[in-house]
Amino acid sequence: MAVRRVLISFLGTAGLVGAVSAQPPVTGTAAPPAPDFARDVVPIIETNCLRCHNSAKIEGGLLLETHEDLMRGGDSGSPLVAGKPDESPLILQIENRAKPKMPPKKDLQPDEIAVLRAWVAAGAPYSKAAQVSIDEKVPALAQTAQVLPQVTSLAWRPDGRQLAVAGYKQVHRLTMPGGAGLAPLTGLSDLVRAIAWSPDGSVVAAGGGTPGAFGEIVLFDAATGAQRARLGGHRDYVYHLAFNHDGTRLASCGYDKVIRVWDMATGRAVGVLKEHTEAVYAVAFSSDGALLASAAADRSVKIWKVADGVRLYTITEPTDAVLTLAFRPGTRQLAAGGQDKRIRVWEIGDSSARSIRSAPAHRSAVLRVAFSADGRTLASTGTDRDVKMWDAETGKQLRVLSPQSDWAQALAFSPDGRQLAVGRYDGSVSIYDAASGRSVLEPFANDKVARR
């Protein structure tokens, strides 16, 4: 599977070409630094151009997913003349000096145009996104006790025979129902914060990254454990991953406020959605894959049309950060929760959402919600250390599981709905019988040796 080279190949820049002067340069002055392709140019392309020039929608035969795509051009040839912005069709079109104007329905900001001009003037060079290890950002501290890394995500294989558990720089795999460990999936740079299993069980996607530096998504072959691809582009932690119903698309979101939709056949982003104003914590596809919902710290839930990446509308009922959401299987009912302690459920239409229910659910922030595969039961966790089960149709509380040892940050029903896996901040994992709420397996207890 080809790895999309994170738009990190698009319009590169180096430096502004200084005008020749008859006067000697003033001592101590220097030309401004050239725009960097990965850091400065790619975000402009993603925000303004990628929606119409991606693998799924190639207007004018022009792809803008990589630097190579850009330099190759489309039906009208290359949009750039390296070193000559005033002869480059792309620059003339964004300045509305040539037809068709680009983008057709909006204007770039003056500072964005200046960056692109400077980059082209410098020769439109390519530069790769820098990836900084957490070890380079934070000095190493001596470990004085054996601890388990926090569990931020869990995912069952679609046949229920394996459970993937997020760890530190790796994903642990347990055979079920016994919980025996398999060789972990390795090669991640930091704490794994998101796991998703493709619907056919062939791929395990793991997301994370280095805070304040970059986000990463690694696709593993579930049968061999080998890496299939690495998807770059997020500029901070990846918080959540979700496959659509047939596994052709993978959605990701993170602290960089961006949602990306990936084509699994090519490994390239076919959508870069940038309308949230704060960190995006969760994404979910509707059962038919036509809609994508996103939850963010900006106190909103946004509904997107997957086919073209257009935001249909924004739900603004939450009064604080929204941390989690899930579509009820077989329906367009969407449940969400967050800092305001409530679970809200809406019926999601094409142009608006109808509120079905909004009720207090936990004594403090709701961390996770998850539906059983049959859509009858909703589970939730909170920073009050409670795990609760609800009747998905009526909203009636069915039971509260035994007290948790720490925040339950990860929650996943088995595919048959009979078991509920819970992962916690202290690194422990428990498997519960969903009908009785009784713990049936403790594959990782918080008094065990660290999993490294």
VOPAGU-2260 file (C-alpha; in pm, 1 decimal, decimal comma):
REM VOPAGU-2260
SITE   aa  ch    i         X         Y         Z
SITE  MET   A    0       0,0       0,0       0,0
SITE  ALA   A    1     152,2     328,7    -100,2
SITE  VAL   A    2     202,4     573,5     178,2
SITE  ARG   A    3      77,7     917,2     103,8
SITE  ARG   A    4     368,4    1148,5     156,2
SITE  VAL   A    5     182,3    1385,4     372,8
SITE  LEU   A    6     108,7    1666,6     150,4
SITE  ILE   A    7     452,5    1722,1     256,5
SITE  SER   A    8     527,2    1750,3     -98,1
SITE  PHE   A    9     351,2    2028,3    -239,2
SITE  LEU   A   10     482,1    2369,6    -289,5
SITE  GLY   A   11     821,7    2406,7    -120,5
SITE  THR   A   12     993,7    2735,6     -57,3
SITE  ALA   A   13    1332,4    2852,8      26,0
SITE  GLY   A   14    1380,4    3218,6      44,6
SITE  LEU   A   15    1273,6    3540,6    -107,4
SITE  VAL   A   16    1491,3    3648,6    -395,3
SITE  GLY   A   17    1645,1    3971,1    -287,8
SITE  ALA   A   18    1661,0    4260,3    -526,9
SITE  VAL   A   19    2004,0    4355,3    -649,7
SITE  SER   A   20    2112,7    4685,5    -507,0
SITE  ALA   A   21    2397,2    4909,7    -604,7
SITE  GLN   A   22    2453,0    4989,3    -240,0
SITE  PRO   A   23    2648,2    4750,0     -16,4
SITE  PRO   A   24    2429,7    4550,9     224,2
SITE  VAL   A   25    2375,0    4693,9     567,4
SITE  THR   A   26    2587,2    4507,5     818,7
SITE  GLY   A   27    2387,7    4273,4    1037,6
SITE  THR   A   28    2085,2    4240,4     809,3
SITE  ALA   A   29    1982,0    3916,4     640,1
SITE  ALA   A   30    1716,8    3801,6     399,7
SITE  PRO   A   31    1409,9    3657,4     570,4
SITE  PRO   A   32    1411,2    3277,8     595,1
SITE  ALA   A   33    1250,5    3097,3     307,9
SITE  PRO   A   34     909,8    2933,9     359,8
SITE  ASP   A   35     938,0    2563,8     434,7
SITE  PHE   A   36     727,8    2331,4     220,6
SITE  ALA   A   37     619,0    2093,1     495,5
SITE  ARG   A   38     572,4    2353,3     766,0
SITE  ASP   A   39     441,8    2654,6     574,1
SITE  VAL   A   40     311,5    2550,0     233,3
SITE  VAL   A   41     138,7    2217,7     292,4
SITE  PRO   A   42    -116,3    2359,1     543,3
SITE  ILE   A   43    -223,0    2622,1     288,6
SITE  ILE   A   44    -271,3    2360,1      18,1
SITE  GLU   A   45    -462,0    2127,9     248,9
SITE  THR   A   46    -697,7    2397,5     368,0
SITE  ASN   A   47    -772,0    2560,7      34,6
SITE  CYS   A   48    -706,1    2312,0    -245,2
SITE  LEU   A   49    -709,2    1948,0    -142,4
SITE  ARG   A   50   -1088,0    1915,7    -129,5
SITE  CYS   A   51   -1105,7    1933,0    -509,5
SITE  HIS   A   52    -765,3    1787,5    -597,5
SITE  ASN   A   53    -738,9    1452,1    -418,5
SITE  SER   A   54    -735,6    1090,2    -531,4
SITE  ALA   A   55   -1114,5    1066,5    -509,1
SITE  LYS   A   56   -1181,7    1393,9    -688,9
SITE  ILE   A   57    -918,9    1503,5    -939,3
SITE  GLU   A   58   -1051,4    1824,3   -1092,7
SITE  GLY   A   59    -865,6    1923,2   -1407,2
SITE  GLY   A   60    -650,2    1613,1   -1372,1
SITE  LEU   A   61    -455,7    1791,5   -1097,9
SITE  LEU   A   62    -360,7    1608,2    -779,4
SITE  LEU   A   63    -222,4    1806,2    -486,3
SITE  GLU   A   64    -147,9    1529,2    -238,4
SITE  THR   A   65     230,1    1526,5    -282,4
SITE  HIS   A   66     506,7    1750,1    -406,4
SITE  GLU   A   67     546,7    1519,4    -706,9
SITE  ASP   A   68     177,2    1557,3    -790,3
SITE  LEU   A   69     203,3    1933,4    -781,4
SITE  MET   A   70     512,6    1956,3    -995,9
SITE  ARG   A   71     374,1    1707,4   -1250,1
SITE  GLY   A   72      57,9    1913,0   -1294,3
SITE  GLY   A   73    -272,3    1827,9   -1456,7
SITE  ASP   A   74    -455,5    1856,5   -1786,7
SITE  SER   A   75    -320,1    2209,5   -1841,6
SITE  GLY   A   76      36,6    2122,9   -1752,7
SITE  SER   A   77     235,4    2221,6   -1446,6
SITE  PRO   A   78      82,1    2496,7   -1231,1
SITE  LEU   A   79     427,3    2618,4   -1126,8
SITE  VAL   A   80     732,7    2765,5   -1291,2
SITE  ALA   A   81    1005,3    2723,6   -1029,6
SITE  GLY   A   82    1166,2    3055,7    -946,0
SITE  LYS   A   83     906,0    3258,0   -1137,0
SITE  PRO   A   84     585,6    3322,3    -939,7
SITE  ASP   A   85     456,6    3575,9   -1196,3
SITE  GLU   A   86     470,3    3307,1   -1465,7
SITE  SER   A   87     315,3    3035,0   -1250,0
SITE  PRO   A   88     -53,5    2964,7   -1328,3
SITE  LEU   A   89    -123,0    2870,4    -967,2
SITE  ILE   A   90      -3,6    3205,6    -834,9
SITE  LEU   A   91    -190,8    3398,0   -1103,8
SITE  GLN   A   92    -511,5    3206,0   -1030,7
SITE  ILE   A   93    -503,5    3254,6    -652,9
SITE  GLU   A   94    -435,6    3626,0    -710,6
SITE  ASN   A   95    -734,9    3635,0    -950,1
SITE  ARG   A   96    -512,9    3744,3   -1239,2
SITE  ALA   A   97    -590,7    3437,1   -1448,4
SITE  LYS   A   98    -890,6    3213,6   -1509,3
SITE  PRO   A   99   -1026,5    3007,5   -1353,4
SITE  LYS   A  100    -986,0    3174,7   -1018,0
SITE  MET   A  101    -866,1    2938,4    -746,9
SITE  PRO   A  102   -1012,5    2846,1    -507,5
SITE  PRO   A  103   -1336,3    2926,0    -692,7
SITE  LYS   A  104   -1548,8    3022,8    -390,4
SITE  LYS   A  105   -1304,6    3189,8    -153,3
SITE  ASP   A  106    -994,9    3407,7    -143,7
SITE  LEU   A  107    -667,8    3314,3      16,9
SITE  GLN   A  108    -543,1    3544,3     289,2
SITE  PRO   A  109    -270,6    3791,4     188,3
SITE  ASP   A  110     -16,9    3619,5     413,7
SITE  GLU   A  111     -98,7    3282,0     253,0
SITE  ILE   A  112     -43,9    3423,3     -94,2
SITE  ALA   A  113     283,4    3577,8      21,7
SITE  VAL   A  114     406,3    3241,0     147,1
SITE  LEU   A  115     322,7    3068,1    -179,6
SITE  ARG   A  116     486,4    3342,0    -387,0
SITE  ALA   A  117     800,0    3329,6    -176,8
SITE  TRP   A  118     815,2    2953,1    -197,7
SITE  VAL   A  119     781,6    2951,0    -576,0
SITE  ALA   A  120    1036,6    3232,5    -603,8
SITE  ALA   A  121    1280,7    3018,2    -409,3
SITE  GLY   A  122    1243,3    2737,0    -658,7
SITE  ALA   A  123     950,5    2546,7    -504,9
SITE  PRO   A  124    1179,0    2305,1    -317,6
SITE  TYR   A  125    1058,8    1994,5    -134,8
SITE  SER   A  126    1114,7    1949,0     236,7
SITE  LYS   A  127    1009,3    1664,7     461,9
SITE  ALA   A  128     818,8    1712,1     786,2
SITE  ALA   A  129    1042,5    1690,9    1088,8
SITE  GLN   A  130     960,7    1418,4    1337,1
SITE  VAL   A  131    1090,3    1475,9    1686,6
SITE  SER   A  132    1109,9    1198,2    1942,1
SITE  ILE   A  133     972,9    1265,3    2287,0
SITE  ASP   A  134    1314,3    1161,7    2414,1
SITE  GLU   A  135    1458,3    1468,2    2242,5
SITE  LYS   A  136    1200,6    1698,6    2401,3
SITE  VAL   A  137    1196,8    1566,8    2757,4
SITE  PRO   A  138    1509,1    1460,2    2948,8
SITE  ALA   A  139    1510,8    1096,5    3057,0
SITE  LEU   A  140    1433,2    1033,1    3423,3
SITE  ALA   A  141    1543,9     731,9    3619,7
SITE  GLN   A  142    1258,2     485,6    3672,0
SITE  THR   A  143    1207,4     424,0    4040,7
SITE  ALA   A  144     909,2     190,6    4019,1
SITE  GLN   A  145     755,5     -51,4    3774,5
SITE  VAL   A  146     439,6      92,3    3626,1
SITE  LEU   A  147     201,9       7,5    3346,4
SITE  PRO   A  148     155,9     263,0    3068,5
SITE  GLN   A  149    -194,9     405,2    3058,8
SITE  VAL   A  150    -445,4     232,7    2832,4
SITE  THR   A  151    -608,3     490,6    2608,1
SITE  SER   A  152    -770,9     262,9    2349,9
SITE  LEU   A  153    -900,8     -92,3    2298,7
SITE  ALA   A  154   -1030,6    -267,1    1986,9
SITE  TRP   A  155   -1167,2    -615,8    1925,4
SITE  ARG   A  156   -1091,8    -806,5    1607,3
SITE  PRO   A  157   -1419,4    -829,3    1414,4
SITE  ASP   A  158   -1447,1   -1203,1    1485,9
SITE  GLY   A  159   -1391,5   -1145,1    1859,0
SITE  ARG   A  160   -1084,9   -1369,1    1877,3
SITE  GLN   A  161    -833,1   -1098,1    1958,9
SITE  LEU   A  162    -828,0    -779,2    2163,2
SITE  ALA   A  163    -579,8    -504,0    2078,0
SITE  VAL   A  164    -462,2    -288,9    2370,6
SITE  ALA   A  165    -280,4      43,1    2338,4
SITE  GLY   A  166      59,0      55,2    2507,5
SITE  TYR   A  167     377,2     258,4    2507,4
SITE  LYS   A  168     531,9     251,1    2157,5
SITE  GLN   A  169     344,2     -69,7    2083,2
SITE  VAL   A  170       6,8    -238,6    2057,1
SITE  HIS   A  171     -51,6    -550,4    2264,7
SITE  ARG   A  172    -266,7    -831,7    2130,2
SITE  LEU   A  173    -454,6   -1081,4    2343,4
SITE  THR   A  174    -615,7   -1399,4    2217,8
SITE  MET   A  175    -969,2   -1427,1    2342,1
SITE  PRO   A  176   -1141,2   -1558,1    2545,1
SITE  GLY   A  177    -835,4   -1665,9    2744,7
SITE  GLY   A  178    -627,2   -1347,6    2722,7
SITE  ALA   A  179    -298,5   -1508,4    2618,4
SITE  GLY   A  180     -55,6   -1259,3    2473,9
SITE  LEU   A  181      69,7   -1253,4    2114,2
SITE  ALA   A  182     374,0   -1068,9    1980,7
SITE  PRO   A  183     306,1    -695,0    2011,8
SITE  LEU   A  184     288,9    -460,5    1715,3
SITE  THR   A  185     588,4    -230,7    1743,0
SITE  GLY   A  186     746,8      70,5    1577,9
SITE  LEU   A  187     546,4     362,1    1717,5
SITE  SER   A  188     725,3     667,5    1849,6
SITE  ASP   A  189     534,8     726,0    2174,1
SITE  LEU   A  190     222,6     637,1    2367,7
SITE  VAL   A  191     -45,5     482,2    2146,4
SITE  ARG   A  192    -368,1     680,9    2183,5
SITE  ALA   A  193    -591,7     524,2    1921,0
SITE  ILE   A  194    -653,0     177,0    1779,3
SITE  ALA   A  195    -896,7      63,7    1511,1
SITE  TRP   A  196    -940,6    -273,1    1343,8
SITE  SER   A  197   -1049,3    -283,1     979,1
SITE  PRO   A  198   -1390,5    -446,9     925,1
SITE  ASP   A  199   -1235,4    -750,3     752,5
SITE  GLY   A  200    -981,5    -798,3    1032,0
SITE  SER   A  201    -679,8    -764,5     802,7
SITE  VAL   A  202    -542,9    -432,8     929,9
SITE  VAL   A  203    -477,2    -283,7    1272,1
SITE  ALA   A  204    -441,2      95,9    1266,7
SITE  ALA   A  205    -260,3     261,9    1556,6
SITE  GLY   A  206    -232,2     636,3    1615,8
SITE  GLY   A  207     -24,3     857,6    1840,9
SITE  GLY   A  208     276,2    1081,1    1789,5
SITE  THR   A  209     490,4    1324,2    1982,1
SITE  PRO   A  210     312,9    1610,9    2163,0
SITE  GLY   A  211     362,3    1943,7    1992,2
SITE  ALA   A  212     569,0    1791,4    1713,5
SITE  PHE   A  213     385,5    1544,1    1490,3
SITE  GLY   A  214     112,9    1284,4    1477,6
SITE  GLU   A  215     152,8     939,0    1331,8
SITE  ILE   A  216     -67,4     655,1    1211,5
SITE  VAL   A  217      81,8     310,9    1152,3
SITE  LEU   A  218    -105,3      41,3     961,3
SITE  PHE   A  219     -13,2    -315,7    1057,1
SITE  ASP   A  220     -82,6    -640,0     876,1
SITE  ALA   A  221    -291,4    -820,9    1135,5
SITE  ALA   A  222    -177,4   -1166,7    1022,2
SITE  THR   A  223     198,5   -1106,3    1022,6
SITE  GLY   A  224     239,5    -803,7    1248,6
SITE  ALA   A  225     443,2    -627,9     978,4
SITE  GLN   A  226     398,1    -259,0     906,2
SITE  ARG   A  227     202,6    -194,5     587,9
SITE  ALA   A  228     222,5     182,9     586,7
SITE  ARG   A  229     283,0     495,9     790,4
SITE  LEU   A  230      44,2     785,3     735,2
SITE  GLY   A  231     183,7    1128,6     812,8
SITE  GLY   A  232      23,3    1469,5     810,9
SITE  HIS   A  233    -110,9    1540,0    1158,3
SITE  ARG   A  234     102,7    1795,1    1336,9
SITE  ASP   A  235      23,1    1683,9    1690,3
SITE  TYR   A  236    -112,4    1381,6    1874,6
SITE  VAL   A  237    -363,8    1161,8    1694,0
SITE  TYR   A  238    -646,1    1098,4    1942,9
SITE  HIS   A  239    -890,8     877,1    1759,3
SITE  LEU   A  240    -928,4     652,7    1454,2
SITE  ALA   A  241   -1237,2     507,5    1286,8
SITE  PHE   A  242   -1291,2     285,3     982,5
SITE  ASN   A  243   -1601,3     317,6     769,0
SITE  HIS   A  244   -1836,1      21,1     716,6
SITE  ASP   A  245   -1643,8    -139,7     429,6
SITE  GLY   A  246   -1289,8     -47,3     531,6
SITE  THR   A  247   -1221,9     175,4     230,9
SITE  ARG   A  248   -1179,9     487,9     444,6
SITE  LEU   A  249   -1006,3     562,8     772,0
SITE  ALA   A  250   -1079,3     883,4     963,1
SITE  SER   A  251    -831,3    1031,9    1208,8
SITE  CYS   A  252    -833,8    1336,4    1434,5
SITE  GLY   A  253    -605,1    1499,0    1683,6
SITE  TYR   A  254    -477,0    1782,7    1891,3
SITE  ASP   A  255    -388,2    1979,7    1576,7
SITE  LYS   A  256    -764,9    2051,8    1529,9
SITE  VAL   A  257    -767,3    1859,5    1202,0
SITE  ILE   A  258    -965,2    1560,1    1073,8
SITE  ARG   A  259    -816,7    1353,1     793,7
SITE  VAL   A  260    -997,2    1097,8     580,7
SITE  TRP   A  261    -764,8     839,7     423,2
SITE  ASP   A  262    -812,9     620,8     117,6
SITE  MET   A  263    -704,0     276,8     236,8
SITE  ALA   A  264    -621,2     158,4    -114,6
SITE  THR   A  265    -360,3     428,4    -170,0
SITE  GLY   A  266    -270,9     545,1     181,3
SITE  ARG   A  267    -343,0     902,3      75,6
SITE  ALA   A  268    -562,5    1163,9     239,8
SITE  VAL   A  269    -874,7    1235,2      36,1
SITE  GLY   A  270   -1011,7    1483,2     285,8
SITE  VAL   A  271    -853,6    1730,8     528,9
SITE  LEU   A  272   -1127,8    1889,7     739,1
SITE  LYS   A  273   -1026,2    2199,7     932,6
SITE  GLU   A  274   -1328,6    2377,9    1077,3
SITE  HIS   A  275   -1289,8    2291,2    1445,1
SITE  THR   A  276   -1117,7    2561,2    1648,8
SITE  GLU   A  277    -981,6    2333,1    1922,4
SITE  ALA   A  278    -849,3    1978,4    1958,4
SITE  VAL   A  279   -1064,5    1710,3    1794,9
SITE  TYR   A  280   -1106,2    1411,2    2028,0
SITE  ALA   A  281   -1329,7    1167,7    1841,7
SITE  VAL   A  282   -1465,9    1076,1    1499,4
SITE  ALA   A  283   -1732,1     824,8    1392,9
SITE  PHE   A  284   -1877,7     712,8    1060,5
SITE  SER   A  285   -2249,6     655,1    1024,1
SITE  SER   A  286   -2350,2     293,5     960,2
SITE  ASP   A  287   -2379,8     353,4     586,1
SITE  GLY   A  288   -2051,7     544,6     570,6
SITE  ALA   A  289   -2214,5     851,8     416,2
SITE  LEU   A  290   -2164,8    1081,8     716,6
SITE  LEU   A  291   -1880,8    1150,6     954,7
SITE  ALA   A  292   -1930,4    1302,5    1300,9
SITE  SER   A  293   -1654,5    1475,7    1496,0
SITE  ALA   A  294   -1630,0    1589,6    1859,0
SITE  ALA   A  295   -1398,4    1862,0    1983,3
SITE  ALA   A  296   -1286,4    2079,1    2269,8
SITE  ASP   A  297   -1463,6    2373,5    2105,0
SITE  ARG   A  298   -1790,8    2241,3    2258,7
SITE  SER   A  299   -1926,8    2125,9    1925,7
SITE  VAL   A  300   -2014,3    1820,7    1722,1
SITE  LYS   A  301   -1981,5    1862,8    1346,3
SITE  ILE   A  302   -2147,0    1650,8    1079,4
SITE  TRP   A  303   -1962,3    1605,7     749,9
SITE  LYS   A  304   -2055,8    1459,9     412,2
SITE  VAL   A  305   -1788,5    1199,6     347,2
SITE  ALA   A  306   -1812,5    1207,5     -33,3
SITE  ASP   A  307   -1683,8    1563,4     -66,8
SITE  GLY   A  308   -1570,8    1664,6     282,7
SITE  VAL   A  309   -1833,7    1936,6     313,7
SITE  ARG   A  310   -1953,2    2023,4     664,1
SITE  LEU   A  311   -2330,7    1985,6     667,4
SITE  TYR   A  312   -2390,3    2152,1    1003,0
SITE  THR   A  313   -2266,7    2199,1    1359,0
SITE  ILE   A  314   -2438,4    2086,8    1679,5
SITE  THR   A  315   -2375,4    2339,0    1955,6
SITE  GLU   A  316   -2585,3    2201,6    2242,5
SITE  PRO   A  317   -2290,8    2081,9    2457,1
SITE  THR   A  318   -2178,0    2339,8    2712,8
SITE  ASP   A  319   -1819,2    2217,0    2740,7
SITE  ALA   A  320   -1561,6    2009,2    2553,4
SITE  VAL   A  321   -1702,8    1701,7    2376,6
SITE  LEU   A  322   -1468,4    1406,6    2432,8
SITE  THR   A  323   -1644,4    1107,3    2282,6
SITE  LEU   A  324   -1917,4    1003,4    2040,7
SITE  ALA   A  325   -2057,7     693,2    1870,8
SITE  PHE   A  326   -2326,1     611,4    1615,9
SITE  ARG   A  327   -2581,9     354,9    1722,1
SITE  PRO   A  328   -2541,7      57,5    1484,8
SITE  GLY   A  329   -2799,3      37,7    1210,0
SITE  THR   A  330   -2930,9     387,0    1277,3
SITE  ARG   A  331   -2834,2     750,9    1246,6
SITE  GLN   A  332   -2863,2     807,2    1618,1
SITE  LEU   A  333   -2549,1     967,1    1756,5
SITE  ALA   A  334   -2451,4     962,2    2125,7
SITE  ALA   A  335   -2192,1    1203,5    2264,6
SITE  GLY   A  336   -2049,5    1301,4    2600,9
SITE  GLY   A  337   -1782,9    1520,1    2752,8
SITE  GLN   A  338   -1692,0    1772,9    3016,2
SITE  ASP   A  339   -2049,8    1879,9    3089,3
SITE  LYS   A  340   -2119,7    1531,4    3239,6
SITE  ARG   A  341   -2417,4    1461,0    3015,2
SITE  ILE   A  342   -2485,6    1205,5    2744,5
SITE  ARG   A  343   -2674,7    1353,2    2452,7
SITE  VAL   A  344   -2838,8    1155,0    2173,4
SITE  TRP   A  345   -2947,6    1303,0    1839,8
SITE  GLU   A  346   -3111,9    1173,4    1525,8
SITE  ILE   A  347   -2874,2    1288,6    1253,8
SITE  GLY   A  348   -3036,2    1414,0     935,8
SITE  ASP   A  349   -2881,3    1548,5     617,8
SITE  SER   A  350   -2944,5    1910,2     710,8
SITE  SER   A  351   -3005,3    1914,0    1087,9
SITE  ALA   A  352   -3001,3    1705,2    1404,1
SITE  ARG   A  353   -3304,6    1631,6    1618,2
SITE  SER   A  354   -3242,4    1596,4    1990,6
SITE  ILE   A  355   -3367,6    1264,7    2127,3
SITE  ARG   A  356   -3231,8    1278,6    2477,7
SITE  SER   A  357   -3000,2    1478,5    2703,0
SITE  ALA   A  358   -2944,7    1369,0    3060,7
SITE  PRO   A  359   -2681,8    1378,7    3336,8
SITE  ALA   A  360   -2479,5    1057,5    3315,8
SITE  HIS   A  361   -2173,7    1087,4    3540,8
SITE  ARG   A  362   -2065,1    1296,1    3838,0
SITE  SER   A  363   -1779,8    1437,1    3630,4
SITE  ALA   A  364   -1661,1    1433,3    3269,6
SITE  VAL   A  365   -1781,1    1155,7    3037,8
SITE  LEU   A  366   -1471,0    1000,2    2883,4
SITE  ARG   A  367   -1605,9     728,8    2651,7
SITE  VAL   A  368   -1930,9     598,3    2508,6
SITE  ALA   A  369   -1970,4     275,1    2311,5
SITE  PHE   A  370   -2268,2      84,9    2167,9
SITE  SER   A  371   -2305,8    -290,4    2156,6
SITE  ALA   A  372   -2315,3    -431,3    1803,5
SITE  ASP   A  373   -2691,3    -493,2    1821,5
SITE  GLY   A  374   -2747,5    -129,9    1925,6
SITE  ARG   A  375   -2941,6    -224,3    2237,9
SITE  THR   A  376   -2689,2    -120,2    2501,8
SITE  LEU   A  377   -2478,3     190,3    2551,7
SITE  ALA   A  378   -2178,9     185,9    2785,7
SITE  SER   A  379   -2011,7     495,5    2925,8
SITE  THR   A  380   -1716,8     584,4    3146,1
SITE  GLY   A  381   -1630,5     898,8    3338,6
SITE  THR   A  382   -1361,3    1062,3    3546,0
SITE  ASP   A  383   -1576,7     966,9    3843,6
SITE  ARG   A  384   -1429,7     615,0    3788,2
SITE  ASP   A  385   -1769,8     469,2    3705,5
SITE  VAL   A  386   -1854,5     243,2    3413,2
SITE  LYS   A  387   -2226,6     242,5    3340,7
SITE  MET   A  388   -2458,0      46,0    3113,3
SITE  TRP   A  389   -2769,6     206,2    2962,0
SITE  ASP   A  390   -3069,7      92,5    2763,0
SITE  ALA   A  391   -2995,1     255,9    2427,4
SITE  GLU   A  392   -3362,9     292,8    2336,9
SITE  THR   A  393   -3493,0     450,8    2657,2
SITE  GLY   A  394   -3179,7     589,5    2821,0
SITE  LYS   A  395   -3258,1     400,0    3140,1
SITE  GLN   A  396   -2955,7     305,4    3351,3
SITE  LEU   A  397   -2919,8     -72,7    3362,6
SITE  ARG   A  398   -2622,8    -116,7    3596,7
SITE  VAL   A  399   -2298,8      31,0    3727,7
SITE  LEU   A  400   -1993,5    -193,5    3719,7
SITE  SER   A  401   -1780,5    -254,2    4026,5
SITE  PRO   A  402   -1564,8      44,1    4132,0
SITE  GLN   A  403   -1278,0     113,1    3893,2
SITE  SER   A  404    -917,7     146,3    4009,5
SITE  ASP   A  405    -866,0     457,6    3794,5
SITE  TRP   A  406   -1019,8     652,5    3508,6
SITE  ALA   A  407   -1155,1     412,9    3246,8
SITE  GLN   A  408   -1019,6     573,6    2929,4
SITE  ALA   A  409   -1091,7     288,5    2688,0
SITE  LEU   A  410   -1413,8      99,6    2629,4
SITE  ALA   A  411   -1513,8    -163,3    2371,0
SITE  PHE   A  412   -1790,3    -421,6    2339,0
SITE  SER   A  413   -1696,7    -758,9    2190,2
SITE  PRO   A  414   -1852,3    -811,4    1844,9
SITE  ASP   A  415   -2114,5   -1049,2    1988,0
SITE  GLY   A  416   -2200,9    -798,8    2261,2
SITE  ARG   A  417   -2145,8   -1047,7    2541,1
SITE  GLN   A  418   -1833,5    -887,4    2687,0
SITE  LEU   A  419   -1712,8    -535,9    2759,0
SITE  ALA   A  420   -1341,1    -453,5    2768,1
SITE  VAL   A  421   -1230,1    -164,0    2988,9
SITE  GLY   A  422    -883,6      -5,4    2991,2
SITE  ARG   A  423    -768,2     240,6    3256,3
SITE  TYR   A  424    -524,2     519,7    3322,3
SITE  ASP   A  425    -329,3     298,9    3563,8
SITE  GLY   A  426    -258,8      51,3    3283,0
SITE  SER   A  427    -500,5    -218,0    3393,6
SITE  VAL   A  428    -751,7    -394,2    3167,6
SITE  SER   A  429   -1061,8    -590,3    3266,0
SITE  ILE   A  430   -1312,0    -792,8    3068,2
SITE  TYR   A  431   -1669,8    -790,7    3199,0
SITE  ASP   A  432   -1971,8   -1003,6    3125,5
SITE  ALA   A  433   -2202,0    -746,8    2966,5
SITE  ALA   A  434   -2524,1    -906,9    3092,5
SITE  SER   A  435   -2428,8    -932,9    3460,7
SITE  GLY   A  436   -2153,0    -672,7    3490,8
SITE  ARG   A  437   -1927,4    -932,7    3653,2
SITE  SER   A  438   -1550,8    -923,5    3586,1
SITE  VAL   A  439   -1446,8   -1242,0    3404,1
SITE  LEU   A  440   -1084,2   -1169,5    3309,6
SITE  GLU   A  441    -803,0    -941,0    3426,5
SITE  PRO   A  442    -537,0    -969,5    3153,9
SITE  PHE   A  443    -346,0    -665,9    3280,6
SITE  ALA   A  444    -371,8    -582,0    3648,4
SITE  ASN   A  445    -218,7    -266,1    3788,7
SITE  ASP   A  446       7,1    -462,8    4024,7
SITE  LYS   A  447     185,5    -640,9    3739,4
SITE  VAL   A  448     517,6    -559,5    3576,4
SITE  ALA   A  449     521,7    -286,4    3313,2
SITE  ARG   A  450     452,2    -398,7    2957,6
SITE  ARG   A  451     747,8    -271,1    2760,6
